[in-house]
Amino acid sequence: NGKVFKQGMETLGFDTGETVTPIVPVMLGEAKLARQFSQRLYEEGIFAMAIGYPTVAQGKARVRVMNTAAHSADDLELALSVFEKVGRELAVI
């Protein structure tokens, strides 16, 4: 599921940074944008925590997505469609 989600996000044009775990970072740069992105995802039914300075370096803010084996193909499709909607809305993609 992590690989499927990461590939889907990259196809949409998101920067997913470097990861070798099921946790997929969605690199957004500024903490304010990451918080706004996380809030909009939540409003659309997707939980992805915003991470900013001092947890990560300034300018490296992101939202973190944790995929599990419990997520279905439909769950992944829904998440990708919501990320696309929010990404376009906030001019990230």
N, C-alpha and C positions, 0 to 999 in steps of 0.2 A: 504493500500500500504506500509506503514511503516513496519508493521509486516511481510508482504511477503518478502520485501527487506531484512530486518534484518535476517529472517530465512534463506533466500538464501545465504546471506553473511556468516553466521555461518556454513552452510553446506559446503561451499567452503573452510572453514578453517580460515576465518578472525576473528579477535578479534573486536567485536562491542561495547565493553565497556558497560556502564550502561546508559540506556535512557528510558524514559517513554513518549517521544514525537515522532513526525514523523521524527525528526532529528536523523540520525543514525551516530554515530562517528565510524570511522574506525581507530582503534588505530595502530599507526606505530612506536611510540617511539621517534625517532630523527627527528628534524625539517627539516634537509636536505632531508631525505627520504620522508617525508610528502610533501615537495615542489616538489620533483622529481615525486612522485606518482601523485600529482595533475596535474602537467604539462603533463604527459603521458596520463592521463584520458582526459584532454582537447584536446590533439592531436587526440584522438580517438572519440571525440564528446560528452564527458561527463563532465559537470562542477561540481566539488566538491572542495571546498576551503580548502587549507592547513591551519592548525591552530597550531602555535607553541608558545614557550616562547616569551614574558611574558604573553600571553593570557591564556596559560595553563602552568602547572609546567614543568620544564625541564624533558626530558625523557618521556613526555606524549603527544607528538605531534600526530596529527591525521588529517584526512580529514573528513569534515562534509558533509553528504548527506541529502538533504532536499527532502523528498517525499511528493507529494500532491495527492489529489483525481483526479487531471487532468491527472496524468500519467496512461497510459494504461498498460494492461498486457504485451503487446509487448515492451513498453518502459522499464518496469522492467526487462524483459528477456534480452533485449539489454544491459542494464546497468550491469546486473550480468555477462554477457559474457565478457564485456569490463573489469570489475573489475577482473575477473578471468585471462584474458590475461595479464593485467598489473601486477597483483599480482604475477603471475608465472615469468614474465619477470624480475621483481625486487626482486625475491626470498622472497616475503612476505608470500606466501603460497606454 
